[in-house]
Amino acid sequence: MASPRIEPIRTGRSILPKRRQSNATTSSSRSRRSRPANTLTRFYSGQYLDDHTYYDHDHAAGHDDSEEESPEEDEFQSTEKQQSRRKKDGEDEEIEREAEEEPDTIPDLTGGSRNEHDLEANRPPLEKRSTNKSIKDPNLVTWEGPDDPENPKNWTKKQKWIATLVVSSFTFISPVSSSMVAPALSTIATQFNITNAAQEELVLSVFVLAYAIGPLFLGPLSELYGRVRVLQISNAFYFVFNLACGFAQNKGQLMAFRFLSGLGGSAPLAIGGGLLSDCWRAEERGQAISLYSLAPLLGPAVGPIAGGFITENTTWRWAFWATCIACAAIQISGLFFLRETYVPELLKRKKLALIKKTGNKDLHTEYDDPDRKFSKVLRTALSRPFVLIATQPIVQALAVYIAYVYGIMYLVLATFPRLFTSPQYYNESIGISGLNYISLGLGFFLGAQIGARLNDAFYRRLKAKNGGVGRSEFRVPLMFPGSALIPVGLFWYGWTAETHQHWILPNIGACIFAAGNIMVFQCCQTYVVDAYQRFAASAVASTTVLRSLCGFGFPLFAPAMYNALGYGWGNSVLGFIALALGIPAPFLLWIYGERLRQKSKFAAGG
């Protein structure tokens, strides 16, 4: 039988190198033991680098349609047939070949004798076929291309920064309320006859206890109904009960209203991270996250500064009423400037608008599930934070570390008035003692500004070294200096206060502690948002649970700890624990983070 003649797919050299010709017999000896009786013809794929379609042709006589020949790695070794059956729906399997240089003639070794087939010979024409993969679902509602301006990722920088500033304002005002009452604790205790030191601190920390509960359902609800709707309603809830705190007539009412206002005020902490994940790309997200992360830490530092002078010159009730005035202004700005960012909600709105316009009820989005029920979706969304914190080692590790750092921060906040107003130490007035919180605010600000620039710079540099592929672990490097600054600041603050040094020295220690605190907080927060993109709100809510419980519990044991150990050894104990948790954490994330994400069904890249 005459050998089949085929058309060339690509052209190359027309003859074999002479030194190869002399080795034909040697090459044949290295061939596979089982040689087919008939002549084998090597076919080269017609697929080029930028061609992603499928081709088919009828093979020459003597070749079955279900068989295709593919080259071996050594172009001078003998070839063998490879079986490939077509799929039942008629879709051909794509054949991918890559060859730097391919000859116009190839050796055919039949029974050890040399024969060459010319690739310039005629070959049946190629037929181009489309497959099911190339057919677009006409009822699928999605973005109008990758540059659709309605996609929050494609908003202008101005629109993105407006959204970031508004949600950061929501995140700022609530923590202000959490600590603004700190300088007034002694006054409130006297008026409501609170004699127990733990109960006195409970007036402050019960607000933070609500932070542990609210995000568990507010974060997932934002993934059902959108970010903005849940944020606005929750902020209104916070406004009502924070206003009621100013009218409380006993300690029971005050604590109950504080807890309820904290529930509403926890929404920005649970939703803000998801909102930023919606509209900022990973390489741009560092500065936005730094501003957002600064708010819940700067707020507790700023609140007591104003609260001290308000309590000293008017009444502690104005500490609540003043924050309500600021909250109302932020709420109004949100109504005008804050737009929805959650992609499933935006595509759902687009789908409903198209159904109303066209009457086509078959329209759907990629997030729709026709069999789902509201109760099932709600149950899944509300349970997701518990699932994440129970099953995701990344969330567990970061939640524990953030919780400890956050708890220490509220412990320091709660003990500042006791330290600086005590006759045994600095004996300052309530108003002047509030000014010491400037050191914490300054540390948070400096840490946030330095951290924001370095965070994005590290990410871009490491991404470029990784072939343009980003990883959540590229947020880790800044955790190394941050985790070192926290214990250094605690040691400095504790021992300068214990030895009655000038008031500026404990403040310097507090500033160092605050800078490390915000750096660690930023890195952990950004890592979680990057790693759990679609479920960012639930992931942030999961970490918020433990951190808020520590923010609630740490101030309660602070008086007893400092009475027993003093400020020197008391802060040293906290510093040693911070070393034990903080030093291994970035190493473990850097080494094992990607591996853990790949095993997760929730994490990006998993």
Sequence and secondary structure as in RCSB ss.txt:
>XXXX:A:sequence
MASPRIEPIRTGRSILPKRRQSNATTSSSRSRRSRPANTLTRFYSGQYLDDHTYYDHDHAAGHDDSEEESPEEDE
FQSTEKQQSRRKKDGEDEEIEREAEEEPDTIPDLTGGSRNEHDLEANRPPLEKRSTNKSIKDPNLVTWEGPDDPE
NPKNWTKKQKWIATLVVSSFTFISPVSSSMVAPALSTIATQFNITNAAQEELVLSVFVLAYAIGPLFLGPLSELY
GRVRVLQISNAFYFVFNLACGFAQNKGQLMAFRFLSGLGGSAPLAIGGGLLSDCWRAEERGQAISLYSLAPLLGP
AVGPIAGGFITENTTWRWAFWATCIACAAIQISGLFFLRETYVPELLKRKKLALIKKTGNKDLHTEYDDPDRKFS
KVLRTALSRPFVLIATQPIVQALAVYIAYVYGIMYLVLATFPRLFTSPQYYNESIGISGLNYISLGLGFFLGAQI
GARLNDAFYRRLKAKNGGVGRSEFRVPLMFPGSALIPVGLFWYGWTAETHQHWILPNIGACIFAAGNIMVFQCCQ
TYVVDAYQRFAASAVASTTVLRSLCGFGFPLFAPAMYNALGYGWGNSVLGFIALALGIPAPFLLWIYGERLRQKS
KFAAGG
>XXXX:A:secstr
        SS  BSS  HHHHTTHHHHHHTS S   SS          TT   EEE    TT  TTEEEE  SST
TS  EEEE    TTS         S  BSEEEEEETTEEEEEETTS     EEE  GGG   TTB   SSTT TT
SGGGS HHHHHHHHHHHHHHHHHHHHHHHHTGGGHHHHHHHTT   HHHHHHHHHHHHHHHHHHHHHHHHHHHHH
 HHHHHHHHHHHHHHHHHHHTT  SHHHHHHHHHHHHHHHTHHHHHHHHHHHHHS GGGHHHHHHHHHHHHHHHH
HHHHHHHHHHHHHS TTHHHHHHHHHHHHHHHHHHHH     HHHHHHHHHHHHHHHH  TT B TT  TT  HH
HHHHHHHHHHHHHHHH HHHHHHHHHHHHHHHHHHHHHHHHHHHHH TTTT   HHHHHTTHHHHHHHHHHHHHH
HHHHHHHHHHHHHHHTTT   GGGG TTHHHHHHHHHHHHHHHHHHHHTT  THHHHHHHHHHHHHHHHHHHHHH
HHHHHHTSTTHHHHHHHHHHHHHHHHHHHHHHHHHHHHHHHHHHHHHHHHHHHHHHHTHHHHHHHHHHHHHHHT 
SSSTT 
